[in-house]
Amino acid sequence: MNERVPADRVAEVRAFNRLYTRVIGVLDEGLVGTPYTLGEARLLFEVAQHDLTEVTDLRRELDLDPGYASRLLAKLERRGLLVRERSAADGRRQTVRLTDEGRRTQADLEERSTAQVGELLAGLAEEDQRRLLAAMGTIGGLVGAHRRDSRNTSVLLRPPRAGDLGWVVHRHGVRYAAECGLDHTFEALVARVVAEYGQARDTARQAAWIAELDGEPVGSIFCMPGPEGHLAKLRLLLLEPRARGRGIGGQLVEGCLAFARTVGYTAIELWTIDELLAARRIYQEAGFELVEEKPEHRFGRDIVGQTWRRAL
């Protein structure tokens, strides 16, 4: 035991752990009335956040021992919930994705867990709910700080939720006005792209991700169909200043590329302006090549537009 910490404080934390594990049913045979353990459910949740993810990234995100992670993955694979394959980018690595049955199972777990927590909160008065959430936020902030990787631990890439599309338009307008001097017509362009995404009929060939850091949205990226059937468009990559330098931009781009490959695109391209040097480095590291560059007057000023492309 760390001699600097009084024994009674350690005992209080352990008592809280025992209480909470009992409340959420971790000690039951299966989590929320299912045959899955907490570890299996957590792994399914994490895989569901990405259309395709590398096993090494999954282990790092969950801080799992390689042997234990391999056993969990093998067990879920035998149940037909996920598939492990050799990475198309690096044959020495494995990727993992959920099967259709895996997605149904994970959705059921999510629904049951949401209902369980809803029942817990429903038993508390409004003020007590707020006190509970504030206390949990304090615990997460204090304990999580000791486990947080300096680059990307506590980062979550997830599909957009209600309100996120408006956030994407708003933050693009704010950031590009402040950093590049672009006027309202740029924000209008972003709004049109977001509207196109939201109104699309063929949703199977498009996807979007929101990056969260410590529970707050800090980034976005969209993969959308191009004018040619085989070509995907990478659009609306954004990182808030506090999220930069953590590798989040690379994660967003790699997730977009993996999705584009999975749904059958053979190439992907993007349009940007030449002064976005940090974004350009991310694109270059991801294998994009500059295919066109021309000066033009757009968004209230002179810019140099660039088209980047790569095969998939």
N, C-alpha and C positions, 0 to 999 in steps of 0.2 A: 504494500500500500504506500501511496505517496504520503510521507510524513507531514507535509505541509497542509494536507486536507484533514480536518477533524473527522473522526470515525462516525459521528452522528450525522454529518452531512452526506457521507457515502451511503449510510443506511437509509436516509430519506430518499435519495435518488433511486436506490434499489427498490424501495417500497413503491415509489411511483411507477417504475418499470413493471413491477408485478401487477399493480392495479391496472395499468393501461393495456397490458397484454391480455388480461382477463376481460376487460371491457370490449376490446375489438375481436375477441375470440381466437387469438393466436394459439391458445392451448387446446382448442378443439381439434378433432381429428382432421377436419378440413376447414379451410377459410370460408366464411360466410355461407356455410351450408353446402359447400362443393367438395369434391375429392382432392382439391389442390392445396398444397401448403403455401405459407406466406412467401417462401422463396420462389416457388414456381409461379405464383400469381404476380410477384414483383417482376420476374423475368419476362413473363408474357406482356405485362404492361410496357416495359421498356422497349421490347422488340416492336410492339404496336406503334410506337412513336415514330418509327422510320419504316419506309417501305422495304428497305434493305439495309442491314448494318453489319459491320465486321465483328466477328466474335471477340477479337481483342479490344475493340472499342466498347463492346457490351460489358466485358469483364471489368474494364477500367471504370466505366460509368457506375457500375454496381459495387465496385471494390470487392470482387469475388476472387477467391482462390481458384487458379486454373483447373485443378482437379475437380473441385466442387462444381464449378460452372459447367465443365464437360459432362458431369453426371446429370445435372439438371437438364441440360440441353438434350442429352441422349434420351432421358425419360420422356420429355415432352415430344421429342421426335417420334419415339415409338408409339405414342398416343395419337400421332397424326396431326399435331398442333403446329409444328414448325418444320422447316426444311433447312438443312445445312448444305452449302454448296461451295465449291472452290471459287474464290474471287476472280472476276474477269480482269481486274486491274493487276492482281498479284497472285499467281498460282500458289504461293506459299501460305496464303491466308484463306480463312473460311468466312463466308457470309452466312447470315441467317435471316429468314423471313417467315412470317406467319402464313399458314395455309388458310383456306376459307374456313375450315373448321376451327382453326386457331383464332381467327378473328371473331367468330361467333362466340367462342368460349371466353375470350378476353372481354368482349362486349357484355356478356352475361356477368362476369366477375365485376366489371366496372359498375353495372347497374345494381348488383347486390350490395357492393361496398358503399355506393352512394346512398342507397336506401338505409343501410345500417347507420351511417353517420347522420343521415337526416333524422332518423328516429332518436338518436342520442341527443341531437341539438333540440329536437321538438320537446324534449322533456325539461328543457331549461327556459327560464324567462328571457326576454330580449336582452336585458342588461347582463344577465349571466352568460348568455351566448357571446356577447361582446367581450366580457372579461376573459372567457375561455380562449377566444381567438387571439386576444392580445397576449395572453400568457404563452400560448403556443408560438406566436411570433417571436417572443423574447427567447424561448428555448431554442427555436430554430436558428435565430441569429447568433446566439452565444455558442451553442454546441456545433452548429454547422460551420462556423468560422474556423474551427480547428480541423475540420475534415475537408475544407474546400481547397481544391487544386488552384494554383495561382492563375491558371489559364481558363479551364473550362468546366471544372466541377461546379455543380449547382446550375449549369446551363441545361435547358430543356428545349428541344426542337419539337414543335407540335403543329398539327393542322390549325387553321384559323378557327376561332370561336366567335360568338356574337360580339360585335363591336370592333373586332380586329381589322376588318377591311377599312372601316373609317379611320382607325388608328394609322394604318399604312398610308392613306392619302394625307392625313394631317401631318405626320412626321416627315414624309417626303417634302411637303411644302415648306415646313419650318426649316429643316436641315439644309435643303438645297438653296433656299433664300439666304440663309445665314452664311453658308460656307462657299457658295458658288455665285451668289448674286442673281439667281434665276427668278423670274417674275411669276405671277399667278398662272400664266399659261402652262408652266411646267406642272404645277399642281393639278390643273385641269386635265393634262395628259395622263397623269397618274390615275386620276379619277376615272377616266375612260377605260384604261387598262383594267382597273379593279372591277368596274362595271361589266366589262367583257368577261372577266373570270367568273363573276357572280351569276351572270345570266347564261353561261354556256350550257348547251344541251348535252354535249359529249363530255361528261365530267371524267370519264375513265382515262383520258389522255392529257389531263392537266392536274396540277397539284400546287399547293402553296404551304409554306412553313412560316411559323412565327418563332423567333428565338426568345426565350425567357431567361433572364438572369435574376436569381433570387426572387422569382415569382413575378417579375415585371417584364413586359415586352420590350425588347431592345433591338430587334432586327427582323428582317423579312426576306423572302425570296419566292418567286413564282416560276413554275414551269408551265408553259402554254404552247399550244400548237402554232407552228409557223405557217406561211402561205403554201408550203409544199408538205405533202403528207408525211414525208420521212423526216422533216426538220422540226425540231423543237426550239422554242424561244425561252431563254433565261431572262427574266424580267424582275424589276423592282427589288434588287438587292440593296438592303439598307442596314447600317449598323449605327446605333447611337454611340456617341463619343465614349461613354463609360464601358462599352462592350468591345471596344477595339483593342487589338494587341493580345487577345485571348484565344485566337484560333477559331472564333465563332464564324467568321466569314467563310473560312475554308470548309467548315462543317456544313454550312448552308449550301455552298456550291456543290460539294461532293454528294450531299443528299439529293440535290436537284439532278445531277448527272446520273446517279444510280436509278432514280425514278424514270428518267428519260430512256435509259437502256431497257429497263424492265418492261415498259409498255411498247417497245418496238421502234423508237426513233433511232435513226442511224447517224444523225448529226444534230448539233445544237449551236445556236448563235445568240449573240447579244449585241445591243447598241449602248454606247456610253460616250462620255466626253473625255478628251485626252488629259485633262487636269486632275482626274480622280486617280492619283498615283497608287494609293493603297489598294483600291479595288482592282486596278490593272495588275498589280502584283499577284493578287489572289487568282485572277483569271489565268495569268501566265503559269502559275504554279499548278493549276488544274489542267493545263494542256491546251488552252485556247491560243489561237494565233490571229494576229491582226490581218484582216483581208481587205479592208477598205478604210480610207480616212479622207475627210474633206471638210474644209471650212464652210460654215453656214451661219446665218443669223436666225437664232431661235431663242425663245424664252426671254426676250428683252435684251439680248446682248449677242456679241460675236462669240461663237464657240467652234471647236474642231470636233466633229462627230466621228466616232470610230465604230466599225463593225468587227467583232471578233467571232471566230468559229472554231469548232473542233469536231472531229469524228467521234462516234461513240462505239 
